[in-house]
Every structure is written in structure tokens, then in C-alpha cells.
Amino acid sequence: MPRSKRSRRDSMADDEALIQGFYDFLTGVRHYSERTAEAYLYDLRDFKSFLVKEDFGGFTDVSRRISKFYVSELADHYQPRSVARKISTLRSFYHYLVDENKAETHPFLEVRLPRAKKSLPKFVYPEEIDDILSSIDTSKDKGLRDYAIIETLYATGMRVGEMAGFKTRDVDFAERVLVVHGKGSKDRRIPFGESLSDSLNMYMMTTRSSLVRKKEKDHRYMFVNMRGEAITTRGIRYVVNEVLKHAGSFLKVTPHTLRHTFASHLLSNGADLRSVQEMLGHSSISSTQIYTEISKKELRGTYMNAHPTGKRKE
């Protein structure tokens, strides 16, 4: 039965008082910024509009059934991450109401949220890597540096932050192994091939040696900017973007894309999961397993394109 105009008006007034009290709690007790508190209020007013539209009463009239209905409504219009944020706001709000004895129950405490779909990491095909590298003019010092950066990212799966902190002493050319200082002060050893060995040697003897000496910079960081200083993570990303731009490539490639590519190419060519996990520096093998999905997808694509029974008949 529809609520009377008076009860609906009273409910709205009560709800405004609850919203204001929650805002004061966020800014005065939790010390959230006004901007953050306003974001919470935005979600609350969205929920209030839903309650009015469906004639469900005020905040203190909400049952678990209504909360489930609201989650379902949100899932029809928002991505799972946005739904989770809005429900997080309401959970905080009802925690506040219960703690302040302004509500008897917490309707959003155990409500289930829609699960976000896991997207596969982006990667680059081997021939695309070849095209990117071959586009670099290695007759110039800068080109030698850029080539070495791109190839190192692809050949080792190094994180961009790890590359910025990488030093000349971390490379063993005799054993063709480099030491990467990863997250949580965990070091790992990554083997590398003849091609990267040649690229790094050439870069160190020419570009790096020239820039560090000319600019009188005394440090042992492997990769440097054109002022002879240790390159930053931002500088590495800039190098990758500039190389792609000059290659005329429409690929969206970042240093992390090259890390994904390193892992997926290893698994596609028969590397075992534990070895790839170790080289990536993942603490859990579940983080590495997602790359097996890439290799399966790539394998299926190869079959469909190459095998006579995989091709669609005209």
C-alpha cells in the first residue's frame, strides 16, 4: 500500500538528518576530506532515489530483501567495480547507523556482489615485437639505448620500477644471468640470450659510457636518460611511447604489456609454470596461471588459422 504524503515527507526529512549526521561523522571523526565525504553522499542520494522510486520508505525501513533488489538493479546499469563501491558506501553508512542506535539491523552486511570478469592481460605477438625493434635507428646513441630498453623489458619480464633501479653490477655476461631486485626486497635471477647480451654490451660501451662520462655523472645505474642521469619509470614509459610513435604502430604497448608478453611467449613455447613464476617474481602461482589462458587462446587461434578443418568454408 502506498505511504501517505505525510509519512513520505517525514521519512525524507529523517533521511536528510541521517545523511547530514553521516557526513559530520566522516569529516569530523574519520577526518575524510570534504571531497571524499561528498562522494559518499552521492552514493547515498542515489540509493535514496531508488527507495523513493520503488516506494520502499526511508533508510531505516530497508530490509535485506530490498538490499538484494538494489544490488540487482545496480548490476543492470553499472560495472561490478562500480557496484562494489556503491555498496561499500552503504555498508559504511549502515555500520554508522547501527553504532549510533539509529537502525536496528544492517541490511547490506551479507549481501552478495556481482563478480567482476577477469580480463586477460594484453600481449604482443612475436612478429609485432620484431617490427617494433626493427623500427629503431640503432646508428645513433639514443637508438641504441631505446633498443636495449625495449629488448630488456621483453626478454626479462622486468617491471618498470625494477628496470629503473637496475645497475650494471646486476648483469653477469659470462653466465648470461641478470639479478632483479623485486618487490619486498626479493631478488631473482633471470637468464638471457645472446641477442640481449649483444644489445646491452653495445649500449654500455657506447651510449651509456658516453653520456655518463660527458655529463660527469657518477652512478652505476644501467639505463640513463640523455642527461646521463638514472632513468625514471616515467622516462622508461616515455621511451616506449616514442618508439611506438616512430614505428607508426597502432598497438597500445606499455612496459607492463611487454612483461605480459614475456610470460605468455614462454608458456606458449613450452616453459613450465613454476619457472615462469620464478622469473616473474610472483609470490603465488595463481598470479602466473592467468598467462596459461593466453597461451591456450593463442594456440587455438593458430589452429583455427592454420589447420584445414579449422578454416571456415566459403
N, C-alpha and C positions, 0 to 999 in steps of 0.2 A: 504494500500500500504506500503511495507517495506520502512523503512527510509534509506537514503543514508548512506554510510560508514562514510562520514564526519560528518553528523548531529548526528549519533550514537556516534561517538568518542567524539564530542564536548559535547554531553549530559552526557557521562560518566565522562568527566573532570569536568563539572559543578557539578555533583552529588558528586564527591570526595571532592570538595571545600565545599559543603553544609555539608557533613559528618564531615569534619575537623572543620568547624565552630561550629557545634553542640557539638562536643567533647570538644572544648575550652569553650563553654558555660557551659557544665555540670561540668567541672573541675574548671573553673575559677570563674563562677558566682554562680552556685549551690553548689560548693565545694564538689562534689561527689568524691569518691576515684577513682583512675585510673582503678581499677578492676571493679567497678560498671559502669563507663563510657564505658569501653571495652565491657561489657555485652550489653549495649545499641547499640553500634556499630555493634555487632554481629548480632542483630536482623535487623538492617538497611541494612546490607550487604545481609542478606537472602532475604529481600524484593527487593533489587536491582537486585539480581539474577533472581527473579521471573519476574521483569519488562523486563529484557533483554531476558529471555527465551520466553516470550509472545510478545516481540516487542512492548511494551507499552510506550516506551520513558523513560524520566527521572522522578525524584521525582516531579517536578513542572508540569508534564503532567498528573498526576494521577487524575482521576475523582472519584466520589462516586461509579459509576458502577464498576470501576477497584478495588476499596477498597472492595466492596462486593464480587467480584470474588476472591480476595486474601483471605478473611476470609473463604470462601467456600473451597478454596484449602488447607488452613491450617487445617481445620476441618477434612479433609480426612486423615491427617497424624499425628495429634497431639491430645492430650487430651485437653478438654476445658480449663483447668487451664493454660496450655502452650500457647494456642491460646490467652487467655486473656492477658498474659504477653507480648507477641509479639505485640499485638495491642496497649497495653498501651504504649510501646516504640514509636510506630508510632504516636500515639496521642500527646505525648510529643514533638516529632520531628516536627510535623506539627504546633503545637502551637508556637514553636520556629520560624519556617519559616514565619508564618503569622505575628507574632510580629515584626520580623526583615524585613518585607516587601519583603521577598524573595519568597513568594507564596501568591496568591490572595484568595484561599479558603482552607478549612480544610476538605479533603475527608473522614477522619476517625471519624469525630466528632459524627455522629449519627448512625454509622454502628452497627448493632446488632451482638452480640457474641453468639456462641452456649452455651446452658445452661448445666452446669455440672450436672451429675446424682448424686442424693443424695444416698449415701450408708448407709445401716442400721448399727447401732452400733453393734459391736461384743459382744456376751454374752455367758455365760456358763450355761449348764443345771444343775438342782439340784443334780443329781447323780454324775456329774463331780465335783461339789463343795464338796460333801461328800467324794469322792475319794481323793481329794487334802488335805482336813483336816485330814482324817484318816491316811495319809502317814506321818504326822508329829510326831516325837518321843517326846511326852509330858512328858517323865520321866526325861528330862533334862531342865535346866533353859532356855536355848536358844529355845528349842522346845516350851515351854510354851509361850515365848514371840512371836515367829513366828506364833503360832496358834492364839493368841489374835489379832495380826495384820491382818492376813487373814480374820478371822471371823468378826472383826470390819469393815473392808472395805466392806465386803459382806453384813453385817447386817444393815449398816447405810447409805451406798452410799456416804460416805465421800470422798472428793477429797484428793489427796495425800498431797497437801500443807496444807490442814486443819488438817490432821492427824499429820503432823509434829509439828503443833502449838497447838495440843490438850493437855490439862492439867488435872491433877487429879481432880481439883475442878469443872471441866465441866461435871462430872458424878454424877447423883443423883440415887444411887442404890435403895433407898426406893421407888421412883416413877418410876424407870426404864426409865429414860429420860436422854439424854445427850445433851449438848449445843454445837453447832458447830459455830465457828466464821468464817463466809464465806466471799465471795468477797464483796468489798465495805463496809466493817465493818458491814455487816448484819448478825445478829445471828439467828439461827433457832434451834428448839427443835425437836429431833428425839427420838421416843420411841424405846426400845429394849427389847428383850425377855430374858427368864430365862437362855438359853444356853450362850448368850454373857455375861450376868451378872456373871455366874459362871466362865467363862474364864477370864474376866477382874479381878475379885476378886482374883482368884488363881494367876494370873500373878503379880498383885500388891503386894500380900503378900509374894511371893517367889522371882522370878527373879528380878523385879524392886527394891524391898526393899533391896535385897542382893547387887545388883550392885551399887545402889546409895550410900548405906552405906559403902561398901567396897572401893569404889573409892572416897569417901568423896565429892560427888557432891551435891550441894545444889540448887536444882531446883524442879519445880512442873510439868515438862513435863511428860505426861503419858508414852509415848513409848521411850525407851532408847536403845542405842547401847551397845555392850558388854564392853565398857569402862565407862558405867554409864552416858554418855552424852545424851542430847536430840537427837533422831534420826533425820536424814535429809531426804528430799524427795528422794535423791539418795539412801540412806540406805534402805528406805522402798521398793523401786523398786528392790534393790538387794535381799532383803528378799524374795519377791515374786518370783523372778527368781530362787533363790536357792531352795525354796520349790518345785517348779515345776520340777526342775532338779532331785532332790532326789526322787520325786514321779514317775519319769520315764514318765512324761506326755509329750505328743507332742502338747499340747494346747499352743497357744500363748496368755498368760494372763498377763495383766498389772493391776496396781491398778485401772486404769480407766475402764478396762474391768469389774472389779468387781462392779464398780459404775453402769455401764450399766446393769449388771446382777441384781443388787438390784432393779432397776427401772422396768425392764421387768418382773421379777418374781412377783413383787407386782401387776402390771397391769394384768398379766396372771391369777392371783388368785383373781381378783375381786376388787382391790383397785381403788378408784376413782381418776381421773386425777388431780384434784386440790390438793388432799392430797399428791400425789407423787411429784407434782410440788413444794409444800412447803418443803417437806423433802429433795429434791434435791437442793433447793435454787435457782431455776430458776426464773429469773425476768419476763420472758414471758412464757405463757403456750405453745406457739408454739414450744419451745425448748423441752418440755416434750412430745408433741404429737407424735414425731417420735417413741417413745417406744411402742405406740399402734400398730404400724405396725409390730413390733417384736412379740407382743403377738398374733396378728392375724395370722402371719406366723407360729408361734409355734402351735397355735390352729388348723390350717389347717393340719400341719404335724401330729399332734396327731390323727386327724380324719382319715387321709389317711392311717395311720399305724394300727389303732385300729378298725375302723368300717368295717364290712364285705363288704359293697359296695364301700369302698374306696380303697380296695386292688385290684391290677391288677390281672386279671385272667390269669392263666398259659395256 
